[in-house]
Amino acid sequence: MASSDLVDLRSDTVTRPSAGMRRVMHDAEVGDDVFGDDPTVNRLQALLAQMLGFEAGLFMPSGTQSNLAALMAHCQRGDEVLLGQGAHTYRYEGGGAAVLGSIQPQPLENDHDGSIALERIAAAIKPDDPHFASTRLLALENTIGGRVLPLPYQHAATGLAHERGLATHLDGARLFNAAASLGVQPREVAAGFDSVSVCLSKGLGAPVGSVLLGSRELIGRAVRARKMLGGGLRQAGVLAAAGIYALEHHVARLADDHANARRLADRLRPIDALAVDGPHTNMLFVTVPEHSLAALQAFLRGHGILIMARSPTVRLVTHLDVGAAGVDRAAAAFGEFFARH
Ligand SMILES: *Cc1c(COP(=O)(O)O)cnc(C)c1O
């Protein structure tokens, strides 16, 4: 089956650059970005800084490295970061903050909506006492598991952190999905944070890249961390061009992904064997009877539909390479499978 016939619901990272995106990559003006000479990288960094309301931006090879460079720019060796048990930066980044940053993570329980209760944050801030690590940073994530953190919650949490002398970081890998869902400007989702990391390679559809935003001083420190982590790239303008194209063409259409997630949820909900949670922005979570999981995955694969079935609760993600027709095909295949099983 040609890759274009696949309905790949595993993640919004699977998108392939469109013809228009490939054209701007091909034509990108480039220079050595380690020397600060790449005009296209500089344009991307300035564009996002302006969009999100920060002094400076830094192009990063991945969201993982962007979060780690941010943590290293905020924290000294032996400092502590407060973050959610479910946060990508705690759970899914190989323990980099501890291993490479010498930063102690203090994970805190996320409530069902992805927030961390303010009292829990306040109680976790350690007193200035040599027994304790120095609590230095609060890191939140929006969206988290597809769920949008409410802006009043974000303002209260960042306000509390700042009052107690902590810095704040937002893992905004899918910040543009949050903004689309709330119907606000992206900079409103970034407001109150000292740094924000956004992914270009998720729903925005670029092949590679994230951007870290912050003050000029913070970004200066992050440049050193990025170099240390091996993330200094040379003629990276070919990648940054894809990011600029994504920001110009793929932000407004995120609402389509959210609509397609709703469409998929509506078509799966009548299937008795499934419990459907969501949609939350471009994701839904479908719990499948455990004994059918492997057979379902194989059946769907036979119909050109890809799911990631690591647990009976399967995350289904819509993105710019899955249209309404693909959603309908996927829902029909789920229906056919459960009619037989
Ligand atoms: C994908 C993701 C990242 C990391 O991005 P990579 O580019 O895959 O390293 C960080 N945070 C969140 C919430 C993500 O979804």
The ligand as an SDF file (V2000), in Angstrom:
LIG
                    3D

 15 15  0  0  0  0  0  0  0  0999 V2000
    6.8350   15.2990   21.2900 C   0  0  0  0  0  0  0  0  0  0  0  0
    6.9010   16.0120   22.5590 C   0  0  0  0  0  0  0  0  0  0  0  0
    8.1150   16.4630   23.0710 C   0  0  0  0  0  0  0  0  0  0  0  0
    9.4520   16.1070   22.4890 C   0  0  0  0  0  0  0  0  0  0  0  0
    9.6100   16.3000   21.1690 O   0  0  0  0  0  0  0  0  0  0  0  0
   10.6490   15.4250   20.2990 P   0  0  0  0  0  0  0  0  0  0  0  0
   10.8560   16.3310   19.1490 O   0  0  0  0  0  0  0  0  0  0  0  0
    9.9200   14.1680   19.9570 O   0  0  0  0  0  0  0  0  0  0  0  0
   11.8670   15.2090   21.0910 O   0  0  0  0  0  0  0  0  0  0  0  0
    8.0900   17.1800   24.2450 C   0  0  0  0  0  0  0  0  0  0  0  0
    6.9530   17.4190   24.8870 N   0  0  0  0  0  0  0  0  0  0  0  0
    5.7680   16.9970   24.4360 C   0  0  0  0  0  0  0  0  0  0  0  0
    4.5370   17.3030   25.2100 C   0  0  0  0  0  0  0  0  0  0  0  0
    5.7010   16.2690   23.2560 C   0  0  0  0  0  0  0  0  0  0  0  0
    4.5170   15.8390   22.8200 O   0  0  0  0  0  0  0  0  0  0  0  0
  1  2  1  0
  2  3  1  0
  2 14  2  0
  3  4  1  0
  3 10  2  0
  4  5  1  0
  5  6  1  0
  6  7  2  0
  6  8  1  0
  6  9  1  0
 10 11  1  0
 11 12  2  0
 12 13  1  0
 12 14  1  0
 14 15  1  0
M  END
$$$$
